[in-house]
Amino acid sequence: MGRDKILQRIRSALGESHASEHDRALLDARMDQRPSGPKVALGAERMSQFLTKVIANNFTVERLASQQLLVSAVRALMPDDETPDISVAKAIQSLGWPADWKINYGPGRHVERLCVTQALAGIAETGSVVVASAPDNPTTLNFLPDMHVIVLRAEDVVDHPEDVWARMALENWPRAVNVISGPSRTADVGGIIVRPAHGPKRVHLIVIDA
């Protein structure tokens, strides 16, 4: 009721009568199909542009033909003489992780050197990776390890940030959305860029092509 009163006072101050049915229809259509602002034209094929930008953002990257190769790819990132002690998002728990590894499938524990999470999307325009929080993809896994391994399906790479928001609008919005553009950096002291400033020292992106 308070909202209606405020809007009525605005209409009265403007000397306008109630909107016509035609005006209301135009407003409803605008809310349902919001106009899009200008977008940067991509200078290359989407995946090529994305990978170029990702590397410029100081990610390390590898591509796999199948997610069945993910476990061996993660093992190759760790010292051979150590029994892996990692955290893995429940979203990718069913990929056949070895029984002799120490694996946490819950929120970050502040001690793991490596965490593996599932990305929602990649953005070709900026070379960023979008990770949405969920019970099976805890946000803490994005910030606590020395190395953050992000798994991204090639089909989830989009052209622009707006494409990600449009996709989210069709689903239930997550509690948190992290747009990751490589390891953190700062130039606060003397204008000198330091990497990493906080969080993971390395962000490794694994793109699953199939």
C-alpha positions in Angstrom: 0.0 0.0 0.0 2.9 2.4 0.8 4.3 1.9 -2.7 0.9 2.7 -4.3 0.6 5.9 -2.2 4.1 7.1 -3.2 3.4 6.5 -6.9 0.0 8.2 -6.6 1.7 11.3 -5.1 4.3 11.3 -7.9 1.5 11.1 -10.5 -0.4 14.0 -8.8 2.7 16.1 -8.7 3.3 15.5 -12.4 -0.3 16.3 -13.2 -0.8 12.9 -14.9 -3.8 10.8 -14.8 -3.7 7.0 -14.4 -1.9 5.2 -17.1 -4.0 3.9 -20.0 -4.3 0.2 -20.7 -2.0 0.9 -23.7 0.7 2.5 -21.4 0.4 -0.4 -19.0 0.9 -2.9 -21.8 4.0 -1.1 -23.0 5.4 -1.1 -19.4 4.7 -4.7 -18.9 6.4 -5.6 -22.2 9.5 -3.6 -21.2 9.7 -5.4 -17.9 9.4 -8.8 -19.6 11.8 -8.0 -22.4 14.2 -5.4 -21.1 16.2 -3.6 -23.9 19.9 -4.6 -24.1 22.7 -2.1 -23.9 25.6 -1.9 -26.3 27.9 -5.0 -26.4 31.5 -5.3 -27.4 31.9 -7.1 -30.7 34.1 -10.2 -30.4 37.1 -10.1 -32.6 37.3 -13.9 -32.9 35.4 -17.1 -32.6 33.9 -17.4 -29.1 36.1 -20.1 -27.6 39.2 -18.7 -29.2 38.4 -15.2 -27.7 37.6 -16.7 -24.3 40.9 -18.7 -24.1 43.0 -15.7 -25.2 41.4 -13.5 -22.5 41.7 -16.2 -19.9 45.4 -16.6 -20.4 45.8 -12.8 -20.4 44.1 -12.9 -16.9 46.9 -15.3 -15.7 44.8 -18.5 -15.5 46.5 -21.7 -16.4 44.4 -23.7 -18.8 43.9 -27.2 -20.2 41.2 -28.7 -22.3 39.9 -32.3 -21.9 37.9 -34.3 -24.4 35.8 -35.8 -21.7 35.1 -35.2 -18.0 36.2 -38.8 -17.4 39.7 -37.5 -17.8 39.3 -35.0 -15.0 40.6 -37.1 -12.1 43.9 -37.8 -13.8 44.2 -34.2 -14.8 43.8 -33.1 -11.2 46.3 -35.7 -10.0 48.9 -34.3 -12.4 48.6 -30.9 -10.6 49.9 -32.4 -7.4 53.3 -33.8 -6.3 53.7 -37.5 -7.0 55.0 -38.3 -3.6 52.0 -37.0 -1.7 48.6 -38.7 -1.1 46.1 -36.1 -2.4 44.2 -34.2 0.4 41.8 -32.0 -1.4 38.3 -30.6 -1.4 35.9 -31.3 -4.3 32.4 -29.8 -4.9 29.6 -32.3 -4.5 28.5 -31.2 -8.0 31.4 -33.3 -9.4 31.6 -35.9 -6.7 30.4 -38.8 -9.0 33.4 -38.7 -11.4 35.2 -41.7 -9.8 37.6 -40.0 -7.4 40.1 -42.6 -6.0 39.2 -44.2 -2.7 42.7 -43.8 -1.3 42.7 -40.0 -1.7 41.7 -37.8 1.3 38.7 -35.9 -0.2 36.4 -33.4 1.5 33.1 -33.0 -0.3 31.9 -30.2 1.9 32.8 -26.5 2.5 36.4 -25.5 2.6 38.5 -26.5 5.7 41.2 -23.8 5.6 43.9 -26.5 5.2 43.6 -27.9 1.7 46.1 -26.9 -1.0 43.7 -27.6 -3.8 40.0 -27.3 -4.4 37.9 -28.4 -7.4 34.7 -26.6 -8.2 32.1 -26.4 -11.1 31.7 -23.2 -13.1 28.3 -21.9 -14.2 29.7 -20.1 -17.2 32.7 -18.5 -19.0 32.6 -15.0 -20.5 34.4 -14.6 -23.8 34.4 -10.8 -23.7 36.3 -10.6 -20.4 38.0 -14.0 -20.0 36.1 -14.4 -16.7 34.6 -17.5 -15.1 31.3 -17.4 -13.2 30.9 -19.6 -10.2 27.5 -19.8 -8.5 27.1 -20.9 -4.9 25.0 -23.9 -4.0 24.9 -26.6 -1.4 26.9 -28.8 -3.8 29.3 -26.0 -4.8 30.3 -24.0 -1.7 31.7 -20.5 -2.1 34.5 -21.2 0.4 36.1 -23.6 -2.1 36.8 -20.6 -4.3 38.9 -18.7 -1.8 40.6 -21.0 0.7 43.1 -23.2 -1.3 46.5 -22.4 -2.7 45.2 -23.7 -6.1 41.7 -23.3 -7.3 40.7 -25.7 -10.1 37.6 -24.7 -12.0 35.8 -27.1 -14.2 33.9 -25.5 -17.1 31.9 -27.2 -19.9 32.8 -25.7 -23.3 29.1 -25.3 -24.1 28.7 -23.0 -21.1 31.0 -20.3 -22.6 28.9 -17.2 -23.6 29.8 -14.0 -25.4 29.0 -11.3 -22.8 28.2 -10.9 -19.1 24.6 -10.0 -19.9 24.2 -13.5 -21.4 25.0 -15.0 -17.9 22.5 -12.7 -16.1 19.8 -13.6 -18.7 20.4 -17.3 -18.0 20.2 -16.8 -14.3 16.9 -14.9 -14.6 15.4 -18.1 -16.0 16.5 -20.1 -12.9 16.6 -19.6 -9.1 19.2 -17.0 -8.3 22.1 -18.4 -6.2 23.0 -17.0 -2.8 26.3 -15.7 -4.2 27.9 -15.3 -7.6 31.6 -15.0 -8.0 33.1 -13.7 -11.2 36.7 -14.8 -11.2 39.3 -13.2 -13.5 42.4 -15.1 -12.4 44.5 -14.9 -9.3 44.0 -11.8 -7.2 46.4 -8.9 -7.6 47.0 -5.5 -6.0 49.0 -2.3 -6.8 48.3 -0.5 -3.6 51.9 -0.3 -2.5 54.0 1.9 -4.7 51.9 1.2 -7.8 53.7 -2.2 -8.1 51.5 -5.1 -9.2 51.7 -8.0 -6.8 50.2 -11.5 -7.4 48.5 -13.0 -5.6 47.3 -10.5 -3.1 45.0 -12.9 -1.2 43.2 -16.1 -1.9 44.4 -18.8 -4.3 48.0 -18.4 -5.6 47.0 -20.1 -8.9 43.7 -20.5 -10.7 43.7 -23.5 -13.1 40.8 -23.8 -15.6 39.9 -27.2 -17.1 37.6 -26.9 -20.1 35.6 -30.0 -20.9 34.9 -30.1 -24.6 32.3 -32.9 -24.5 
